[in-house]
Amino acid sequence: MASKDIRRCELVFSGARVVDPETGLDAVRQVGISGGRIVAVTAEPLMADTVVDVSRRVLVPGFIDLHSHAQTISGLRLQALDGVTTAIELEAGALPVASTYTRAEAEGRPINFGYSASWALARMRLFDGIEPGAPFETFAAHQGAPNWRRPVGPQQVRQLLDLLEEQVSAGALGIGVLVGYAPDSGRDEYFAVSSLAARLGVPTFTHTRFISTEKPGTSLEGALEVIAAAAGTGAHTHLCHLNSTSNRMIDEISAAIDRAKDYGLRITTEAYPYGSASTVAGAAFLEPDSLPRLGMKPENIFHMASGERVADATQLRRLRAENPGGLIVFDWLNERDPADRAVLERSLLLADTAIASDAMPMVGPDGRMVDDRWPPPREAYTHPRSVGCYARTFGWIVRELGLLPLPEAVRRCTLLPARIMAEAAPAFARKGRVQVGADADLAVFDPETIASTATYTEARPSTGIDHVLVHGRFVVRDGQLVPDALPGRPIYGRHHNQ
């Protein structure tokens, strides 16, 4: 529809196939933008200062990434080139939240950003005295600290809960719980964190405790802990990267989640379209003796510092001891194997599962995270999900495999994550939609050519994405990054400034 008082727009996109996942609109329309908002969606011609012909293209809400560790300017620029207009750090989170927001606002960001309160960093601070810094870098650097993974007593849990509540009051979007990196931490503590989240009315975002198909400690047990917390506390619980933490138990986990949702529990999920993952070498679940429980061998692990596959358990133990925060990529399944690929497909197709990238920082040939500069060094690279998750969704999952119709894929990348976050952050009521009054966070792409070209050693930007706007400003125009555009805004939780 078009607003009756529209006379002239600042910008009009003309002739695109417009997909609005909330109203079901899927038709050729003109989209008018002024003042950072959508002011017209109509079949009638519109007058504007600038008219961009986007015939034979698809215009959709900008993609909303619920799981991005690539929170630098350059990391978010690479995500913008993948059609992302909002990328938030929810699984690992930040601490302290207030200064993390302040620093990002002062530097500027190309797309919208936000953070949960970090359970892992809170533990590092309280039990190892770790000083705060850049969230992911701090987490990676202090993997080897002696106390943060251990179980603690009631008094320490109380301190932890107080610190997390303080962060939510400062504007955090919820509580990120990397319990899979500290599986020996108490289950009573996890339940207490969920109870806190329920009382505050914010979600938890959990990397589940276990990844395995062997008892005890299966992936199913890890998922059931999250489901039980939702049942016992009433909290909104979100399971991160359902594809990799479910391993080969996706059918059992999917059935449990579906039944729990039927009972009214608030459980949400996300996945990314890759059969490999990326994390720190010191992750608890990558302990060499545990790899068979994941269906893995040391050679399934690619060590990013050396650019080589890990040869054996002895080398893996050495890498974990020498640099537990060093980044690695590991294959949890083989995408070329039909049975394995079917597991990945089923994890993506669970009803109401959002697409989320789990974007990682870029590293150089020495394995260290590179400085935040643009363009990134030619030799820098990262897991391809960090730069191509959404283009791969539309190029591979939609166009090549035909597993999702395009409008449903749009919904999973836009409206669904906006609704997952709606209660926690009021700003999401204006995102994930192509409607009058919505934020002009938009992506325009060619459905016939959109594709991820990134590899595990080259961070090539996605192709087929013509334009990306954030609050009505071009961040990507005619397929090229606009280098001086930093229109991204912070997205705060509901308790900010209360």
Secondary structure, 3 states (H helix, E strand, C coil): CECCCCCCEEEEEEEEEEEECCCCEEEEEEEEEECCEEEEEECCCCCEEEEEECCCCEEEECEEECEECCCCHHHHHHHHCCCEEEEEEEEEEECCHHHHHHHHHHHCCCCEEEEEEEHHHHHHHHHHCCCCCCHHHHHHHCCCCCCCCCCCCHHHHHHHHHHHHHHHHCCCCCEEECHHHCCCCCHHHHHHHHHHHHHHCCCEEECCCCCCCCCCCCHHHHHHHHHHHHHHHCCCEEECCHHHHHCCCHHHHHHHHHHHHHCCCCEEEEECCCCEEEEECCCHHHCHHHHHHHCCCHHHEEECCCCEECCCHHHHHHHHHHCCCCEEEEECCCCCCHHHHHHHHHHHHCCCEEECCCECCCECCCCCECCCCCCCCCCCECCCHHHHHHHHHHHHHHHHCCCCCHHHHHHHHCHHHHHHHCCCCHHHHHCCCCCCCCECCEEEECCCCCECCCCCCCCCCCECEEEEEECCEEEEECCEECCCCCCCCECCCCCCCC
